[in-house]
Structure formats: structure tokens, C-alpha cells
Amino acid sequence: IEAVKNTLGRYIGYLDNWATKKEFIGKGVGKILADRAIQILESWGTDSIRINLSYTTDKKLLDVFSKVGFQPIITVLEKRF
């Protein structure tokens, strides 16, 4: 997790590059990790928290983040060379 001040002066927290081991999927571990990361970022005084996910992200993962208050706000398209 990290927090960065953007060009508008907002302090944005990011949850990136973390995962739950396969044997713990569906056992609530992801929600526990998300809850703790959110607590940490809130204690740092962030204005909001963002999670960058792959377009092909599993619906179950989206449900985990939805349960803790996240909602989609942007779609980013990329062309690779």
C-alpha cells in the first residue's frame, strides 16, 4: 500500500500488487487484508483509496471490494507495442 499527493493536492491511497494465496480464497482472508489496508490508509489521512485492477478481474474479487465500499470510477484502455 502507498499514499501519494496528486497534482490537485489530494492525498490518494493505493492498494496495488497484493493477492491472496489460492488455498485461502473464499475464506475471508481477502476481506481481512482489505479491511486492514483501509485502516492503515485512513490513519495516514488519505482523502480516498484506489485499487487498480485488470480488466479481466474475477467477479468474486470485485465483490470483495464492493463489500468494503469500493465502486468503479474510471476505465482505462491501453494499446501495447
C-alpha positions in Angstrom: 0.0 0.0 0.0 1.1 3.6 -0.6 -0.3 7.1 -0.5 0.6 9.9 -2.9 -0.4 13.5 -3.1 -1.8 14.2 -6.6 -1.5 17.4 -8.7 -4.7 18.7 -7.1 -3.3 18.3 -3.6 -5.5 15.3 -2.7 -3.8 12.6 -0.8 -4.7 9.3 -2.6 -4.1 5.9 -1.1 -3.4 2.9 -3.4 -3.8 -0.8 -2.9 -1.6 -2.4 -5.5 0.3 -5.6 -6.1 -1.1 -7.9 -3.4 -3.0 -11.1 -3.6 -4.5 -14.0 -1.5 -2.9 -17.4 -1.8 -5.1 -19.9 -3.7 -5.7 -22.0 -0.6 -7.2 -19.0 1.3 -9.5 -17.8 -1.5 -13.1 -17.8 -0.4 -12.2 -18.0 3.3 -12.5 -14.3 4.1 -8.7 -13.6 4.1 -9.0 -11.1 1.2 -11.6 -9.1 3.1 -9.4 -9.1 6.3 -6.4 -7.9 4.2 -8.5 -5.2 2.5 -10.0 -4.0 5.9 -6.6 -3.7 7.4 -5.1 -1.9 4.5 -8.0 0.5 4.5 -7.5 1.2 8.3 -3.8 1.9 7.6 -4.5 4.3 4.7 -7.3 6.1 6.7 -4.8 6.5 9.6 -2.4 8.2 7.2 -5.1 10.8 6.4 -5.8 9.8 2.8 -8.8 11.6 1.0 -9.6 8.4 -0.9 -8.3 5.0 -1.8 -7.9 3.5 -5.2 -7.3 -0.1 -6.5 -6.0 -0.7 -10.0 -7.4 -4.0 -11.3 -7.1 -5.9 -14.5 -10.0 -5.6 -17.0 -10.3 -9.4 -16.7 -10.5 -9.4 -12.9 -12.7 -12.1 -11.5 -16.2 -11.0 -10.4 -15.6 -12.6 -6.9 -12.7 -10.1 -6.4 -14.9 -7.2 -7.4 -17.5 -8.4 -4.9 -14.9 -8.4 -2.1 -14.0 -4.8 -2.8 -17.6 -3.8 -3.3 -18.4 -5.2 0.2 -15.9 -2.8 1.8 -17.2 0.2 -0.1 -15.3 0.4 -3.4 -17.0 1.3 -6.6 -15.7 1.6 -10.2 -15.0 5.2 -11.3 -12.9 5.0 -14.4 -12.0 2.7 -17.3 -8.5 2.9 -18.8 -7.7 1.5 -22.2 -4.2 0.7 -23.3 -2.6 -0.2 -26.6 0.7 -2.1 -26.3 3.5 -2.1 -28.9 
